[in-house]
């Protein structure tokens, strides 16, 4: 009887530690994603990014305000702040580098939540009164870092984005189309019907790609939500193309 009580107590302590660990990981990912690199880059050049161009704090507006070099720099930094928590926490939790069918549903969902927390940090940055960018660059970094689960679906979305940009030269349209392809490519690329025993520390169970596909769909929906003003301008034919002076601000009240 004493042994059983001791085992139950130990199990409860382990669950508490794991739950606390997950909370800390999510908060850390959110704070990492919340760093407003676009605002900081522009401020270092004496520019208030929220008062120029479209007013958005992302890489596209940095490129408009400061030039292409700084726009690419901002994109890289925004992608990096999405990738770092996913890589580090994925390594800590033992899921980085594992095929999706070898990761338990719980461990996979935690990893996905980490990626979404980083994206949410960019969109709702506490340093900008819980406003921010549209999450495309940060989402790109976060999903590419989920090696190899969502790396290839994200790279396909990137290829679609590049092709759309060459044809339309409209960043928002390219981002929306690329986001739409993300869950579709995940459905076709990820292995279905072949489960393997998981070795992830959060849970021992068989893996399934279903949570990853749902996450892709949710992130795609988030991209559409943050681009809702752009969608209105696309419908009305007033959305700016690369190289053109932006139309009325695409800043979205959050």
LINZI-V408710 format. One record per pair of residues at least 24 apart in sequence whose C-alpha atoms are under 7 Angstrom apart, sorted by sequence separation. I is the first residue (numbers start at 1). J is the second residue. D is the distance in Angstrom with one decimal. If there is no record, write none. Layout:
BEGIN
i:I j:J d:D
i:I j:J d:D
END
This chain:
BEGIN
i:38 j:62 d:6.2
i:157 j:181 d:6.0
i:86 j:111 d:7.0
i:157 j:182 d:5.7
i:187 j:213 d:6.3
i:115 j:142 d:5.3
i:186 j:213 d:5.9
i:86 j:114 d:6.3
i:115 j:143 d:6.9
i:154 j:182 d:6.3
i:86 j:115 d:5.9
i:153 j:182 d:5.9
i:183 j:213 d:5.6
i:153 j:185 d:5.3
i:82 j:115 d:6.9
i:153 j:186 d:5.3
i:183 j:216 d:4.8
i:182 j:216 d:6.0
i:183 j:217 d:5.2
i:38 j:74 d:5.7
i:82 j:118 d:5.4
i:37 j:74 d:6.3
i:82 j:119 d:6.6
i:37 j:77 d:6.8
i:180 j:220 d:6.0
i:37 j:78 d:6.7
i:179 j:220 d:4.8
i:179 j:223 d:6.9
i:176 j:223 d:6.9
i:33 j:81 d:5.3
i:176 j:224 d:6.4
i:32 j:81 d:5.8
i:33 j:82 d:5.8
i:99 j:148 d:6.4
i:100 j:149 d:5.5
i:96 j:146 d:6.8
i:97 j:147 d:5.3
i:98 j:148 d:6.8
i:99 j:149 d:6.2
i:96 j:147 d:6.0
i:97 j:148 d:5.8
i:29 j:85 d:5.3
i:82 j:138 d:4.6
i:86 j:142 d:6.1
i:81 j:138 d:6.6
i:82 j:139 d:6.3
i:79 j:137 d:4.9
i:83 j:141 d:4.6
i:87 j:145 d:5.8
i:172 j:230 d:6.5
i:78 j:137 d:5.6
i:79 j:138 d:4.3
i:82 j:141 d:5.0
i:83 j:142 d:4.3
i:86 j:145 d:6.1
i:78 j:138 d:5.0
i:82 j:142 d:4.3
i:86 j:146 d:6.5
i:79 j:140 d:6.1
i:80 j:141 d:5.8
i:75 j:137 d:5.8
i:79 j:141 d:4.1
i:83 j:145 d:5.1
i:170 j:240 d:6.6
i:170 j:241 d:4.6
i:169 j:241 d:5.3
i:170 j:242 d:6.1
i:169 j:242 d:5.4
i:57 j:132 d:6.2
i:58 j:133 d:5.2
i:57 j:133 d:5.3
i:56 j:133 d:6.2
i:29 j:114 d:5.9
i:33 j:118 d:4.2
i:32 j:118 d:6.5
i:33 j:119 d:6.1
i:30 j:117 d:4.7
i:34 j:121 d:4.1
i:35 j:122 d:7.0
i:136 j:223 d:7.0
i:26 j:114 d:5.4
i:29 j:117 d:5.7
i:30 j:118 d:4.5
i:33 j:121 d:4.5
i:34 j:122 d:4.5
i:135 j:223 d:7.0
i:29 j:118 d:4.8
i:33 j:122 d:5.0
i:134 j:223 d:6.8
i:30 j:120 d:6.6
i:31 j:121 d:6.1
i:26 j:117 d:6.1
i:30 j:121 d:4.5
i:34 j:125 d:4.5
i:34 j:126 d:6.8
i:134 j:226 d:5.3
i:101 j:194 d:6.7
i:102 j:195 d:6.8
i:107 j:200 d:6.5
i:134 j:227 d:7.0
i:101 j:195 d:5.0
i:102 j:196 d:5.0
i:104 j:198 d:5.5
i:101 j:196 d:5.7
i:102 j:197 d:5.7
i:103 j:198 d:5.0
i:107 j:202 d:5.5
i:102 j:198 d:4.6
i:103 j:199 d:7.0
i:104 j:200 d:6.6
i:106 j:202 d:6.7
i:107 j:203 d:6.5
i:103 j:200 d:6.1
i:106 j:203 d:6.3
i:104 j:203 d:6.0
i:104 j:204 d:6.2
i:104 j:205 d:5.0
i:104 j:206 d:5.5
i:105 j:207 d:5.8
i:109 j:211 d:6.4
i:103 j:206 d:7.0
i:104 j:207 d:4.6
i:105 j:208 d:6.6
i:112 j:215 d:6.8
i:102 j:206 d:6.6
i:103 j:207 d:4.9
i:95 j:200 d:6.0
i:101 j:206 d:6.9
i:102 j:207 d:5.2
i:94 j:200 d:5.3
i:101 j:207 d:4.2
i:93 j:200 d:6.5
i:94 j:201 d:6.6
i:100 j:207 d:6.4
i:101 j:208 d:5.2
i:93 j:201 d:6.2
i:100 j:208 d:6.5
i:101 j:209 d:6.6
i:100 j:209 d:5.9
i:131 j:254 d:5.7
i:54 j:246 d:6.2
i:53 j:246 d:6.3
i:54 j:248 d:7.0
i:55 j:249 d:6.1
i:56 j:250 d:6.8
i:54 j:249 d:4.3
i:55 j:250 d:7.0
i:56 j:251 d:5.2
i:54 j:250 d:5.4
i:55 j:251 d:5.6
i:54 j:251 d:6.4
END
